[in-house]
């Protein structure tokens, strides 16, 4: 792996593929199977994504949904589907009063660079566009792939067995992210080396003419992630109970999970069917909050034999996934 010095300051309209080829072929050469790694900030500068204005205003503009807030720090899901601090907006290494947005389509940027490099060198390389992100449960940050072309971004080991004969059921290394993190070690944060060449994993590089899924394949769909909201935000969202905010909680939870949650909260429930649970209406508020968080809906119980009704019971049914 090599991260050469010497890339000039990039501005809007620059031919980034030409600049990379001049730099990389002059220092290390490019061969089939190489992976060219480039930071998103450089791509954004070349694509004219440096904009004037206040950082907070642009965070608002780029945000699809707030995930968590702690003081001035905002973790949001941005227009690309990425969950990042400050929507991925950067105010460093640009003129005062300006910020750098992420590329409008990082996978398309990677495809264009891959094609441009191939046209100029004949080499079949993959391209990864990177940005820096934090990780839940871990201190510090690392680079991840937000754009990719010509690369298998995930390695699937499903169906294989380990050395002891145990089946590997869900092992799928995010190799594009691993390449991004490895390249950052060579680039350094303050060394002004925004590009690198990773060599030795030609098995991950796709044939000419095949760009692959791109890094978008690494983004979990809204609601498929177990952590769609921060801890505080999840509580407030469930209390408010706005159906428009329920998607990040995911599909309706299995009946057993709901019943267990009700029991943990001290709520007596009666299972009528696999899609119907009844609870005392005296605990309506807590029941409605728990139902919302589990993707179920609460409504008055209809009249049933024995005279019980919505006055005394509330019934829960699975919501729409």
C-alpha positions as CSV (number, residue, x, y, z in Angstrom):
1,X,0.0,0.0,0.0
2,X,1.3,3.5,-0.9
3,X,-0.1,6.9,-0.3
4,X,2.1,9.4,-2.3
5,X,2.6,13.1,-1.6
6,X,2.1,15.7,-4.3
7,X,-1.6,15.9,-5.2
8,X,-2.2,19.6,-5.9
9,X,-5.1,21.5,-4.3
10,X,-8.2,20.4,-6.1
11,X,-10.9,22.9,-7.2
12,X,-14.2,22.7,-8.9
13,X,-14.0,21.4,-12.5
14,X,-10.6,19.8,-12.1
15,X,-10.1,16.5,-13.9
16,X,-9.6,14.3,-10.8
17,X,-8.9,11.1,-12.8
18,X,-6.1,12.9,-14.7
19,X,-4.6,14.3,-11.5
20,X,-4.6,10.8,-9.9
21,X,-3.1,9.2,-12.9
22,X,-0.3,11.8,-13.0
23,X,0.4,11.2,-9.4
24,X,0.0,7.5,-9.1
25,X,1.6,6.3,-12.3
26,X,4.6,8.5,-11.6
27,X,5.2,7.1,-8.1
28,X,3.9,3.6,-7.9
29,X,2.4,2.7,-11.2
30,X,-1.0,1.2,-11.5
31,X,-1.7,-2.5,-12.4
32,X,-4.7,-4.6,-12.9
33,X,-6.2,-5.5,-9.5
34,X,-5.1,-2.3,-7.7
35,X,-7.6,-0.5,-5.5
36,X,-7.4,3.3,-5.8
37,X,-8.7,5.0,-2.6
38,X,-9.6,8.7,-2.5
39,X,-11.1,10.8,0.2
40,X,-14.6,12.2,-0.3
41,X,-13.4,15.7,0.4
42,X,-11.2,15.8,-2.7
43,X,-14.0,14.3,-4.8
44,X,-16.4,16.9,-3.5
45,X,-14.0,19.7,-4.3
46,X,-13.6,18.5,-7.9
47,X,-17.4,18.2,-8.2
48,X,-18.2,21.7,-6.9
49,X,-19.6,20.5,-3.6
50,X,-18.0,23.4,-1.7
51,X,-20.8,25.7,-0.7
52,X,-21.2,29.0,1.1
53,X,-23.2,29.2,4.3
54,X,-23.5,28.2,7.9
55,X,-22.6,24.6,8.8
56,X,-25.7,24.1,10.9
57,X,-28.0,25.3,8.0
58,X,-26.4,22.8,5.7
59,X,-26.7,20.0,8.2
60,X,-30.4,20.7,8.3
61,X,-30.6,20.7,4.5
62,X,-28.7,17.4,4.2
63,X,-30.6,15.6,7.0
64,X,-33.4,13.2,6.4
65,X,-33.8,12.2,10.1
66,X,-32.2,13.1,13.4
67,X,-30.9,9.9,15.1
68,X,-29.4,11.3,18.3
69,X,-28.3,14.6,19.8
70,X,-25.9,15.2,22.7
71,X,-25.3,18.9,23.2
72,X,-24.1,20.4,20.0
73,X,-23.3,17.0,18.5
74,X,-25.9,15.7,16.0
75,X,-25.9,12.2,14.6
76,X,-28.3,12.1,11.6
77,X,-29.3,10.0,8.7
78,X,-28.4,12.0,5.6
79,X,-29.7,12.1,2.1
80,X,-27.4,9.3,1.0
81,X,-28.8,7.0,3.8
82,X,-25.6,7.3,5.8
83,X,-25.8,7.7,9.5
84,X,-23.1,10.2,10.4
85,X,-22.2,13.1,12.7
86,X,-23.2,16.4,11.2
87,X,-24.5,14.7,8.0
88,X,-20.9,14.2,6.9
89,X,-20.4,18.0,6.3
90,X,-16.9,19.2,6.8
91,X,-15.8,22.8,7.5
92,X,-12.0,22.1,7.6
93,X,-9.5,23.0,4.9
94,X,-11.9,25.3,3.2
95,X,-12.3,29.1,3.2
96,X,-14.1,30.6,6.1
97,X,-17.8,30.8,5.6
98,X,-17.8,27.7,3.4
99,X,-18.4,24.0,4.0
100,X,-17.8,20.8,2.0
101,X,-20.8,18.6,1.3
102,X,-20.4,14.9,0.5
103,X,-20.5,14.0,-3.2
104,X,-24.0,14.0,-4.6
105,X,-23.6,10.3,-5.6
106,X,-20.4,8.8,-4.3
107,X,-20.9,5.5,-6.2
108,X,-21.3,7.4,-9.5
109,X,-18.1,9.4,-8.6
110,X,-16.2,6.1,-8.1
111,X,-17.5,4.8,-11.4
112,X,-16.4,7.9,-13.3
113,X,-12.9,7.7,-11.7
114,X,-12.6,4.1,-12.5
115,X,-13.5,4.7,-16.1
116,X,-11.2,7.7,-16.3
117,X,-8.2,5.8,-14.9
118,X,-8.8,2.8,-17.2
119,X,-9.0,5.1,-20.3
120,X,-5.7,6.8,-19.4
121,X,-3.7,3.8,-18.2
122,X,-5.5,0.6,-19.5
123,X,-5.4,-0.7,-15.9
124,X,-8.4,-2.5,-14.5
125,X,-8.5,-0.9,-11.0
126,X,-11.3,-0.6,-8.4
127,X,-12.0,2.8,-6.8
128,X,-13.2,3.5,-3.2
129,X,-14.4,6.9,-2.0
130,X,-14.0,7.3,1.7
131,X,-15.2,9.4,4.6
132,X,-14.6,9.4,8.3
133,X,-17.2,8.1,10.7
134,X,-17.5,7.1,14.3
135,X,-18.7,3.7,15.5
136,X,-21.3,2.8,18.1
137,X,-19.8,1.4,21.3
138,X,-16.2,2.4,20.2
139,X,-14.1,5.5,20.8
140,X,-12.4,7.2,17.9
141,X,-13.2,7.3,14.3
142,X,-12.1,5.4,11.2
143,X,-12.6,5.8,7.4
144,X,-15.4,3.9,5.7
145,X,-16.3,3.4,2.1
146,X,-19.2,5.7,1.0
147,X,-18.6,5.1,-2.7
148,X,-17.1,2.2,-4.7
149,X,-16.8,0.9,-8.2
150,X,-15.3,-2.3,-9.6
151,X,-15.1,-3.9,-6.1
152,X,-16.9,-6.6,-4.2
153,X,-17.7,-4.5,-1.2
154,X,-18.8,-7.5,0.9
155,X,-17.2,-10.9,1.1
156,X,-19.7,-13.6,1.9
157,X,-18.7,-16.7,3.8
158,X,-22.2,-18.0,4.2
159,X,-22.4,-21.7,3.6
160,X,-18.7,-22.3,4.2
161,X,-17.2,-24.0,7.2
162,X,-14.3,-23.2,9.5
163,X,-11.4,-25.4,10.3
164,X,-13.4,-27.2,12.9
165,X,-16.3,-27.9,10.6
166,X,-18.6,-25.3,12.1
167,X,-20.9,-23.6,9.5
168,X,-20.4,-19.8,8.9
169,X,-23.9,-18.5,8.8
170,X,-23.7,-14.7,8.8
171,X,-20.0,-13.9,8.4
172,X,-19.7,-11.1,5.7
173,X,-16.6,-8.9,6.1
174,X,-17.2,-5.4,4.8
175,X,-14.0,-5.4,2.8
176,X,-14.6,-2.0,1.2
177,X,-14.6,-0.5,4.7
178,X,-11.6,-2.5,5.7
179,X,-9.7,-1.2,2.6
180,X,-10.8,2.4,3.5
181,X,-9.5,2.1,7.1
182,X,-6.2,0.5,5.9
183,X,-5.7,3.2,3.4
184,X,-6.2,5.9,6.0
185,X,-3.3,4.6,8.0
186,X,-1.0,5.3,5.0
187,X,-2.6,8.6,4.1
188,X,-2.6,10.1,7.6
189,X,-5.1,12.8,8.7
190,X,-2.7,15.7,8.5
191,X,-0.2,14.6,5.9
192,X,-2.0,16.0,2.8
193,X,-2.1,12.6,1.1
194,X,-5.8,12.1,0.2
195,X,-5.3,9.1,-2.1
196,X,-3.7,5.7,-1.8
197,X,-3.2,2.5,-3.8
198,X,-4.0,-0.8,-2.1
199,X,-2.4,-3.8,-3.8
200,X,-2.7,-7.5,-3.0
201,X,-6.5,-8.1,-3.1
202,X,-7.0,-8.4,-6.9
203,X,-9.5,-11.2,-6.0
204,X,-11.9,-8.4,-4.9
205,X,-11.6,-6.4,-8.1
206,X,-14.3,-7.0,-10.7
207,X,-13.7,-7.6,-14.4
208,X,-13.7,-4.7,-16.8
209,X,-17.1,-3.4,-17.5
210,X,-18.5,-4.6,-14.1
211,X,-18.8,-1.9,-11.5
212,X,-20.7,-3.9,-8.9
213,X,-23.2,-2.8,-6.3
214,X,-21.3,0.1,-5.1
215,X,-20.9,1.1,-1.4
216,X,-24.6,1.8,-1.2
217,X,-25.0,-2.0,-0.7
218,X,-23.4,-1.5,2.7
219,X,-26.1,0.8,4.0
220,X,-28.8,-1.0,6.0
221,X,-32.4,0.0,5.1
222,X,-34.1,2.3,7.5
223,X,-35.8,0.0,10.0
224,X,-33.4,-2.9,9.4
225,X,-30.9,-1.5,11.9
226,X,-31.4,-2.2,15.6
227,X,-30.3,1.3,16.5
228,X,-32.4,3.6,14.4
229,X,-32.6,6.2,17.2
230,X,-30.3,7.1,20.1
231,X,-31.4,5.9,23.6
232,X,-33.0,9.1,24.6
233,X,-34.5,9.8,21.2
234,X,-36.1,6.3,21.1
235,X,-37.9,6.9,24.4
236,X,-39.2,10.4,23.3
237,X,-40.2,9.1,19.9
238,X,-42.2,6.2,21.4
239,X,-43.9,8.5,23.9
240,X,-45.0,10.9,21.1
241,X,-46.2,8.0,19.0
242,X,-46.2,9.7,15.6
243,X,-46.7,7.0,13.0
244,X,-44.4,9.0,10.6
245,X,-41.5,8.3,13.0
246,X,-42.1,4.5,13.5
247,X,-40.1,3.1,10.6
248,X,-36.7,3.1,12.3
249,X,-38.2,0.8,15.0
250,X,-38.4,-1.9,12.3
251,X,-41.1,-4.4,11.3
252,X,-43.5,-5.6,14.0
253,X,-41.8,-7.6,16.7
254,X,-42.7,-11.2,17.2
255,X,-45.5,-11.8,19.6
256,X,-43.2,-13.4,22.2
257,X,-41.0,-10.3,22.3
258,X,-44.0,-8.0,22.8
259,X,-45.4,-10.2,25.6
260,X,-42.0,-10.3,27.3
261,X,-41.7,-6.5,27.1
262,X,-45.1,-6.0,28.6
263,X,-44.3,-8.4,31.4
264,X,-41.0,-6.6,32.2
265,X,-43.0,-3.4,32.5
266,X,-45.3,-5.0,34.9
267,X,-48.3,-5.1,32.5
268,X,-50.6,-8.1,32.5
269,X,-51.4,-9.3,29.0
270,X,-53.6,-12.0,27.6
271,X,-52.7,-13.6,24.3
272,X,-55.9,-14.1,22.2
273,X,-54.2,-15.2,19.0
274,X,-50.8,-14.9,17.3
275,X,-51.7,-11.4,16.2
276,X,-53.9,-10.2,19.1
277,X,-53.1,-9.3,22.7
278,X,-55.3,-7.7,25.3
279,X,-54.1,-5.6,28.3
280,X,-55.9,-3.7,31.0
281,X,-57.0,-0.2,29.9
282,X,-55.9,1.2,33.2
283,X,-52.3,0.9,31.9
284,X,-53.2,2.4,28.5
285,X,-50.3,4.9,28.4
286,X,-47.6,2.4,29.0
287,X,-49.2,-0.2,26.8
288,X,-49.4,2.3,23.9
289,X,-45.8,3.3,24.3
290,X,-44.6,-0.3,24.3
291,X,-46.8,-1.2,21.4
292,X,-45.4,1.6,19.3
293,X,-41.8,0.7,20.0
294,X,-42.5,-2.9,19.0
295,X,-44.3,-2.0,15.8
296,X,-47.8,-2.9,17.1
297,X,-50.8,-0.7,17.3
298,X,-53.2,-0.2,20.3
299,X,-56.9,0.3,19.9
300,X,-60.0,-0.1,22.2
301,X,-61.0,-3.7,22.7
302,X,-64.5,-4.5,21.2
303,X,-67.3,-5.8,23.2
304,X,-66.7,-9.5,24.0
305,X,-68.8,-12.1,25.9
306,X,-68.8,-11.3,29.5
307,X,-69.3,-7.6,29.0
308,X,-65.6,-6.4,28.8
309,X,-64.9,-3.7,26.3
310,X,-62.6,-0.9,25.5
311,X,-63.5,0.7,28.8
312,X,-61.6,-2.0,30.6
313,X,-59.3,-3.5,28.0
314,X,-57.0,-2.4,25.2
315,X,-56.1,-4.7,22.4
316,X,-52.8,-4.8,20.4
317,X,-52.4,-5.9,16.8
318,X,-49.3,-5.9,14.5
319,X,-48.8,-2.7,12.7
320,X,-48.0,-2.3,9.0
321,X,-44.3,-3.3,8.4
